[in-house]
Amino acid sequence: MASRLLSLTSRQAQKLQKCMSSSVSKTGAREVVGYGFNGQHNYADRVDFPMPAVRFLENTPDILALREKEKGDWKKLSLEEKKALYRASFCQTFSEMKAPTGQWKSVVGLTLMISSLSLWIYMAMKTFVYKPLPETFSEERVQAQLQRMIDIRVDPIEGLTSKYDYENNRWK
């Protein structure tokens, strides 16, 4: 049983090493600092999950010197050094992530352009493709057809002519 457990843990360790070796090529020389959003070593600025798996910038001699200085008293760090440390770990602040992007303007503009194009296509189709309406759609013809339906008493129980008063020649 112990040998089976040992073999399971060694297989898991091999899988973990394979994952780590493939993710190193994606992260470069950036430091892995946590689990991340989905367990992969990638960087993403997210308001709902503010702890990326890797640091934003690769380690340079300047950043490494600041990291050593960071291990000491933070009161000795200047504001610029604290900002440099923050920017080495994160790309954006929370206020930068939450700031409006103005993307709604492009969405509204694209929607209006598509609507305008569709109206132009409709007008072109109406002018050049569709035939004119038949003469039976004219107002006189519609009135004549209605009078003909009244005269022959079409559907007198529940239909159109049931609402016509034949004695007074008007609608009820």
Kinemage of the C-alpha trace (Angstrom):
@kinemage 1
@onewidth
@group {chain A} dominant
@subgroup {mainchain}
@vectorlist {calphas} color= white
{ca met a 1} P 0.000 0.000 0.000
{ca ala a 2} L 2.856 2.361 0.838
{ca ser a 3} L 4.532 1.581 -2.503
{ca arg a 4} L 1.271 2.344 -4.363
{ca leu a 5} L 0.927 5.643 -2.487
{ca leu a 6} L 4.560 6.498 -3.251
{ca ser a 7} L 4.063 5.702 -6.948
{ca leu a 8} L 0.944 7.908 -7.026
{ca thr a 9} L 2.793 10.827 -5.486
{ca ser a 10} L 5.754 10.379 -7.839
{ca arg a 11} L 3.386 10.388 -10.859
{ca gln a 12} L 1.732 13.539 -9.562
{ca ala a 13} L 5.136 15.145 -9.085
{ca gln a 14} L 6.078 14.239 -12.674
{ca lys a 15} L 2.853 15.785 -13.973
{ca leu a 16} L 3.512 18.913 -11.940
{ca gln a 17} L 7.046 19.151 -13.339
{ca lys a 18} L 5.704 18.836 -16.886
{ca cys a 19} L 3.201 21.614 -16.224
{ca met a 20} L 5.878 23.801 -14.663
{ca ser a 21} L 8.291 23.281 -17.565
{ca ser a 22} L 5.639 24.162 -20.160
{ca ser a 23} L 4.518 27.245 -18.244
{ca val a 24} L 8.068 28.547 -17.801
{ca ser a 25} L 8.297 29.140 -21.520
{ca lys a 26} L 5.140 31.264 -21.289
{ca thr a 27} L 6.133 33.265 -18.237
{ca gly a 28} L 9.766 33.899 -19.135
{ca ala a 29} L 11.859 35.160 -16.211
{ca arg a 30} L 8.869 36.425 -14.255
{ca glu a 31} L 8.518 35.225 -10.701
{ca val a 32} L 5.680 32.816 -9.883
{ca val a 33} L 4.026 34.143 -6.724
{ca gly a 34} L 0.776 32.219 -6.355
{ca tyr a 35} L -1.884 29.889 -7.669
{ca gly a 36} L -3.588 32.437 -9.898
{ca phe a 37} L -7.104 32.521 -11.235
{ca asn a 38} L -7.257 29.044 -12.751
{ca gly a 39} L -4.054 27.391 -11.559
{ca gln a 40} L -2.043 28.282 -14.638
{ca his a 41} L 0.948 30.574 -14.621
{ca asn a 42} L -0.397 33.571 -16.467
{ca tyr a 43} L -0.984 37.227 -15.737
{ca ala a 44} L -4.378 38.937 -15.869
{ca asp a 45} L -5.613 42.117 -14.212
{ca arg a 46} L -8.992 41.200 -12.745
{ca val a 47} L -11.061 43.073 -10.198
{ca asp a 48} L -12.787 39.900 -9.034
{ca phe a 49} L -9.480 38.023 -8.595
{ca pro a 50} L -6.707 40.528 -7.846
{ca met a 51} L -3.895 37.998 -7.230
{ca pro a 52} L -2.231 36.912 -10.498
{ca ala a 53} L 0.005 33.848 -10.516
{ca val a 54} L 3.075 35.679 -11.839
{ca arg a 55} L 4.475 39.153 -11.469
{ca phe a 56} L 3.838 41.629 -14.280
{ca leu a 57} L 7.462 42.488 -15.113
{ca glu a 58} L 10.484 40.265 -15.366
{ca asn a 59} L 13.127 40.663 -12.677
{ca thr a 60} L 15.745 43.251 -13.594
{ca pro a 61} L 18.694 44.305 -11.441
{ca asp a 62} L 16.800 47.453 -10.391
{ca ile a 63} L 13.730 45.483 -9.338
{ca leu a 64} L 15.832 42.891 -7.531
{ca ala a 65} L 17.570 45.673 -5.577
{ca leu a 66} L 14.186 47.120 -4.620
{ca arg a 67} L 12.974 43.667 -3.542
{ca glu a 68} L 15.960 43.345 -1.216
{ca lys a 69} L 15.278 46.806 0.158
{ca glu a 70} L 11.611 45.842 0.542
{ca lys a 71} L 12.520 43.113 3.023
{ca gly a 72} L 13.649 45.775 5.460
{ca asp a 73} L 11.739 48.677 6.963
{ca trp a 74} L 9.082 50.062 4.583
{ca lys a 75} L 9.397 53.501 6.127
{ca lys a 76} L 12.828 53.780 4.522
{ca leu a 77} L 11.336 53.257 1.054
{ca ser a 78} L 10.401 56.394 -0.866
{ca leu a 79} L 7.011 56.761 -2.506
{ca glu a 80} L 8.580 56.322 -5.945
{ca glu a 81} L 10.241 53.079 -4.855
{ca lys a 82} L 6.922 51.760 -3.511
{ca lys a 83} L 5.252 52.649 -6.800
{ca ala a 84} L 8.036 50.950 -8.758
{ca leu a 85} L 7.596 47.801 -6.659
{ca tyr a 86} L 3.839 47.884 -7.244
{ca arg a 87} L 4.264 48.371 -11.006
{ca ala a 88} L 6.741 45.477 -11.118
{ca ser a 89} L 4.059 43.193 -9.669
{ca phe a 90} L 0.893 44.647 -11.239
{ca cys a 91} L 0.101 46.366 -14.508
{ca gln a 92} L -2.885 48.407 -13.327
{ca thr a 93} L -4.280 49.766 -10.087
{ca phe a 94} L -7.873 49.075 -9.086
{ca ser a 95} L -8.955 52.546 -10.135
{ca glu a 96} L -7.332 52.019 -13.556
{ca met a 97} L -9.091 48.670 -13.953
{ca lys a 98} L -12.467 50.144 -12.998
{ca ala a 99} L -12.069 53.298 -15.099
{ca pro a 100} L -14.509 53.568 -18.012
{ca thr a 101} L -12.962 52.612 -21.310
{ca gly a 102} L -15.303 54.504 -23.614
{ca gln a 103} L -16.031 51.291 -25.505
{ca trp a 104} L -19.734 52.109 -25.456
{ca lys a 105} L -19.055 54.885 -27.971
{ca ser a 106} L -17.749 52.470 -30.561
{ca val a 107} L -20.652 50.074 -29.916
{ca val a 108} L -23.233 52.843 -30.365
{ca gly a 109} L -21.414 54.172 -33.436
{ca leu a 110} L -21.248 50.736 -35.051
{ca thr a 111} L -24.920 50.114 -34.257
{ca leu a 112} L -25.913 53.422 -35.861
{ca met a 113} L -23.784 52.724 -38.942
{ca ile a 114} L -25.358 49.279 -39.392
{ca ser a 115} L -28.848 50.750 -38.925
{ca ser a 116} L -28.107 53.468 -41.483
{ca leu a 117} L -26.747 50.935 -43.963
{ca ser a 118} L -29.826 48.743 -43.554
{ca leu a 119} L -32.116 51.735 -44.172
{ca trp a 120} L -30.197 52.631 -47.342
{ca ile a 121} L -30.447 49.024 -48.534
{ca tyr a 122} L -34.185 49.003 -47.810
{ca met a 123} L -34.704 52.256 -49.740
{ca ala a 124} L -32.669 50.929 -52.684
{ca met a 125} L -34.638 47.685 -52.707
{ca lys a 126} L -37.931 49.566 -52.578
{ca thr a 127} L -36.875 51.856 -55.433
{ca phe a 128} L -35.120 49.438 -57.786
{ca val a 129} L -36.226 45.895 -56.946
{ca tyr a 130} L -39.808 45.764 -55.674
{ca lys a 131} L -42.631 46.224 -58.141
{ca pro a 132} L -45.263 48.874 -57.399
{ca leu a 133} L -48.306 47.712 -55.414
{ca pro a 134} L -51.182 46.372 -57.494
{ca glu a 135} L -54.113 48.684 -58.143
{ca thr a 136} L -56.311 46.588 -55.858
{ca phe a 137} L -54.522 48.242 -52.913
{ca ser a 138} L -55.815 51.689 -53.817
{ca glu a 139} L -58.379 53.256 -51.477
{ca glu a 140} L -61.249 53.144 -54.026
{ca arg a 141} L -60.652 49.450 -54.743
{ca val a 142} L -60.519 48.573 -51.028
{ca gln a 143} L -63.804 50.420 -50.450
{ca ala a 144} L -65.366 48.686 -53.462
{ca gln a 145} L -64.243 45.284 -52.192
{ca leu a 146} L -65.703 46.033 -48.738
{ca gln a 147} L -69.023 47.102 -50.318
{ca arg a 148} L -69.073 43.914 -52.403
{ca met a 149} L -68.564 41.822 -49.231
{ca ile a 150} L -71.465 43.654 -47.552
{ca asp a 151} L -73.685 43.179 -50.618
{ca ile a 152} L -73.167 39.428 -50.799
{ca arg a 153} L -73.403 39.165 -46.965
{ca val a 154} L -70.075 37.399 -46.352
{ca asp a 155} L -70.002 35.584 -42.990
{ca pro a 156} L -73.131 37.195 -41.477
{ca ile a 157} L -73.050 35.323 -38.130
{ca glu a 158} L -69.667 36.235 -36.609
{ca gly a 159} L -67.674 37.837 -39.408
{ca leu a 160} L -67.346 41.263 -40.967
{ca thr a 161} L -70.935 41.700 -42.148
{ca ser a 162} L -72.384 40.712 -38.752
{ca lys a 163} L -71.383 44.226 -37.650
{ca tyr a 164} L -73.321 45.901 -40.481
{ca asp a 165} L -76.912 47.110 -40.135
{ca tyr a 166} L -78.598 46.199 -43.450
{ca glu a 167} L -81.837 48.030 -42.642
{ca asn a 168} L -80.167 51.428 -42.088
{ca asn a 169} L -77.198 50.826 -44.428
{ca arg a 170} L -74.534 51.717 -41.835
{ca trp a 171} L -72.196 50.023 -39.385
{ca lys a 172} L -73.626 49.040 -36.012
